C-alpha cells in the first residue's frame, strides 16, 4: 500500500521537531565563525572555546540527526511512491518547518 503525500510530509514535520537542535547548532556555528569573519553577523563576545566542543558535541548531534533523517526518508519515499527530484526538496522544507515556525515566534 502506498503512503500518501500528507503522511510523508507529516513524518518529516515530526522529524523536524527534534531537528530544531541541529539547525540551531549549525546556525550558531555559522553566525559565530564564518559569517562573523565575513562581517555578516556579530560574533558572540564570550565564545572563546575554540573548535573542540564543536567536534565533540556538534558533529555527533548533526551527524546522528542527518543519518536518522536519511534512513527514515529512504523508507518513506519508497512508500510514498514519488519521484526523488520532487520528494527530497519537499522533505527538507517540511523538516525545516518547525525551525522556521520557532524563528517566527521568537
VENTA-V948300 format. One record per residue. N is the residue number from 1. SS is DSSP state (~ for helix, > for strand, _ for the rest). PHI is phi in degrees with one decimal (999 if undefined). D_CENTER is the distance of its C-alpha to the mean C-alpha in whole Angstrom. Layout:
n=N ss=SS phi=PHI d_center=D_CENTER
n=N ss=SS phi=PHI d_center=D_CENTER
This chain:
n=1 ss=_ phi=999 d_center=29
n=2 ss=_ phi=-85.7 d_center=26
n=3 ss=_ phi=-80.8 d_center=23
n=4 ss=_ phi=-86.7 d_center=23
n=5 ss=~ phi=-57.1 d_center=20
n=6 ss=~ phi=-59.5 d_center=20
n=7 ss=~ phi=-69.6 d_center=19
n=8 ss=~ phi=-64.1 d_center=17
n=9 ss=~ phi=-71.8 d_center=15
n=10 ss=~ phi=-63.2 d_center=15
n=11 ss=~ phi=-60.5 d_center=14
n=12 ss=~ phi=-70.7 d_center=11
n=13 ss=~ phi=-64.9 d_center=11
n=14 ss=~ phi=-64.6 d_center=12
n=15 ss=~ phi=-66.4 d_center=9
n=16 ss=~ phi=-72.4 d_center=7
n=17 ss=~ phi=-65.2 d_center=10
n=18 ss=~ phi=-72.6 d_center=9
n=19 ss=~ phi=-68.6 d_center=5
n=20 ss=~ phi=-61.9 d_center=7
n=21 ss=~ phi=-65.4 d_center=8
n=22 ss=~ phi=-63.4 d_center=6
n=23 ss=~ phi=-63.1 d_center=5
n=24 ss=~ phi=-63.9 d_center=8
n=25 ss=~ phi=-60.5 d_center=9
n=26 ss=~ phi=-65.5 d_center=8
n=27 ss=~ phi=-66.6 d_center=10
n=28 ss=~ phi=-61.4 d_center=13
n=29 ss=~ phi=-62.3 d_center=14
n=30 ss=~ phi=-64.4 d_center=14
n=31 ss=~ phi=-70.5 d_center=16
n=32 ss=~ phi=-91.6 d_center=18
n=33 ss=_ phi=-118.2 d_center=19
n=34 ss=~ phi=-65.6 d_center=19
n=35 ss=~ phi=-69.2 d_center=19
n=36 ss=~ phi=-68.3 d_center=21
n=37 ss=~ phi=-66.5 d_center=23
n=38 ss=~ phi=-82.5 d_center=23
n=39 ss=_ phi=86.5 d_center=24
n=40 ss=_ phi=-80.0 d_center=22
n=41 ss=_ phi=-133.2 d_center=21
n=42 ss=_ phi=-108.7 d_center=23
n=43 ss=_ phi=-67.2 d_center=22
n=44 ss=_ phi=-66.3 d_center=22
n=45 ss=_ phi=-66.8 d_center=26
n=46 ss=_ phi=-94.3 d_center=26
n=47 ss=_ phi=-84.0 d_center=23
n=48 ss=_ phi=-136.5 d_center=25
n=49 ss=_ phi=-81.6 d_center=24
n=50 ss=_ phi=85.4 d_center=23
n=51 ss=_ phi=-93.6 d_center=21
n=52 ss=~ phi=-57.8 d_center=22
n=53 ss=~ phi=-61.3 d_center=19
n=54 ss=~ phi=-70.0 d_center=16
n=55 ss=~ phi=-73.5 d_center=17
n=56 ss=~ phi=-83.1 d_center=18
n=57 ss=~ phi=-114.3 d_center=15
n=58 ss=~ phi=-64.7 d_center=12
n=59 ss=~ phi=-63.9 d_center=13
n=60 ss=~ phi=-64.0 d_center=13
n=61 ss=~ phi=-66.7 d_center=11
n=62 ss=~ phi=-66.1 d_center=8
n=63 ss=~ phi=-64.6 d_center=10
n=64 ss=~ phi=-64.8 d_center=11
n=65 ss=~ phi=-64.1 d_center=8
n=66 ss=~ phi=-61.4 d_center=8
n=67 ss=~ phi=-65.8 d_center=11
n=68 ss=~ phi=-62.5 d_center=11
n=69 ss=~ phi=-59.9 d_center=9
n=70 ss=~ phi=-64.9 d_center=11
n=71 ss=~ phi=-64.5 d_center=14
n=72 ss=~ phi=-63.7 d_center=14
n=73 ss=~ phi=-71.8 d_center=13
n=74 ss=~ phi=-61.1 d_center=16
n=75 ss=~ phi=-68.6 d_center=19
n=76 ss=~ phi=-67.0 d_center=17
n=77 ss=~ phi=-63.5 d_center=18
n=78 ss=~ phi=-61.9 d_center=21
n=79 ss=~ phi=-71.7 d_center=22
n=80 ss=~ phi=-73.5 d_center=21
n=81 ss=_ phi=63.7 d_center=24
n=82 ss=_ phi=-117.0 d_center=22
n=83 ss=_ phi=-74.9 d_center=22
n=84 ss=~ phi=-61.0 d_center=19
n=85 ss=~ phi=-63.8 d_center=19
n=86 ss=~ phi=-99.0 d_center=18
n=87 ss=~ phi=-67.4 d_center=16
n=88 ss=~ phi=-65.0 d_center=13
n=89 ss=~ phi=-62.8 d_center=13
n=90 ss=~ phi=-66.7 d_center=13
n=91 ss=~ phi=-66.1 d_center=11
n=92 ss=~ phi=-63.2 d_center=8
n=93 ss=~ phi=-64.1 d_center=9
n=94 ss=~ phi=-66.3 d_center=10
n=95 ss=~ phi=-69.1 d_center=7
n=96 ss=~ phi=-80.3 d_center=6
n=97 ss=~ phi=-56.0 d_center=10
n=98 ss=~ phi=-61.6 d_center=10
n=99 ss=~ phi=-66.8 d_center=8
n=100 ss=~ phi=-64.7 d_center=11
n=101 ss=~ phi=-63.7 d_center=13
n=102 ss=~ phi=-62.3 d_center=13
n=103 ss=~ phi=-64.3 d_center=13
n=104 ss=~ phi=-70.2 d_center=16
n=105 ss=~ phi=-75.3 d_center=18
n=106 ss=_ phi=-89.4 d_center=18
